[in-house]
Amino acid sequence: MTGVDLYKFIKPHLGSIDASGRHEVDIERLLNFKVYEELINCLIEDLDQSYCSSDNSYEDSVKRINGVTKKLIIEYYEWFSGYVSEWE
């Protein structure tokens, strides 16, 4: 199962976060952000744990995992940094 397949599987359980313009619907959708936040935090904590546990290893496979983890963290940091500088 790919990450996209997994997302499609859990997406119905996350609830919509798109604004509808209807107060009662949007209040419910604001609550869905908590579910998204918890899921994203769990995934980021996994990346952090992977990076921290492989940071000072000399083994090739561990160094490769560390490199992939670091690359992902940097890519997401740069992606979100674009939004932050846009909003300042």
JOZI-V151461 format. One record per pair of residues at least 12 apart in sequence whose ideal C-beta (glycine too) atoms are under 7 Angstrom apart, sorted by sequence separation. I is the first residue (numbers start at 0). GAP is how many residues later the second one is. D is the distance in whole Angstrom. If there is no record, write none. Layout:
I,GAP,D
I,GAP,D
This chain:
16,12,5
53,12,4
15,13,6
14,14,7
16,15,5
49,15,6
50,15,6
15,16,6
16,16,6
14,17,4
13,18,6
50,18,4
16,19,6
49,19,5
50,19,6
14,20,6
13,21,5
13,22,6
46,22,6
50,22,7
46,25,6
46,26,6
